[in-house]
């Protein structure tokens, strides 16, 4: 991916409040609300990692004519489904860690809020029903936003854990030392290894695979439309989660 396009995408990410720990709507509303319901915000967030494999499958089908991109999405999908985690899907690991460490049971019959369902539906549509370049931009937006979003999620987990459990569960130190380790998964290790390894690889390798297909100005324009659309969908979603958090009675 060329430097000019990369700089533009970085500007879009940098201007997104939901990716900033200090500006994320759930973080801000937690500080302002009398009785914030951070648990519900985390539960609603969990619907995104729950469907990420499905969205990647949609991407594989959409990008089948762009073999390097399709192959990278398949590799990414394999990791999500457990190719490097002893067969355990990434969502299953996250779900188990949230239950064991935070006491949040994602299997307790929760349903997506309207804003969550709308966001997932619209992101899926950008992948399945738009041009190849727009769909590619949408898929890349998911990968490029994942690392900063996970850092925000780690912070929100700590906001919840401090209030509910009186302790922190995530070090918020995203480095090799915290990503490594053997034995049972923890929230800290899960988030760290995603930030320093999994999501970094998903972003960078997808960018490399896309480079030969996003060349002309029209290609870049369509790619940016898809990218921006998904980031805006996620901004709207996080804003709704923040309002719901603040309005909890």
HELIX and SHEET records of a PDB file:
HELIX    1   1 UNK A    3  UNK A   14  1                                  12    
HELIX    2   2 UNK A   17  UNK A   19  5                                   3    
HELIX    3   3 UNK A   25  UNK A   32  1                                   8    
HELIX    4   4 UNK A   38  UNK A   62  1                                  25    
HELIX    5   5 UNK A   67  UNK A   80  1                                  14    
HELIX    6   6 UNK A   90  UNK A   97  1                                   8    
HELIX    7   7 UNK A   98  UNK A  102  3                                   5    
HELIX    8   8 UNK A  114  UNK A  128  1                                  15    
HELIX    9   9 UNK A  132  UNK A  165  1                                  34    
HELIX   10  10 UNK A  176  UNK A  179  1                                   4    
HELIX   11  11 UNK A  187  UNK A  193  1                                   7    
HELIX   12  12 UNK A  194  UNK A  198  3                                   5    
HELIX   13  13 UNK A  199  UNK A  210  1                                  12    
HELIX   14  14 UNK A  217  UNK A  246  1                                  30    
END                                                                             
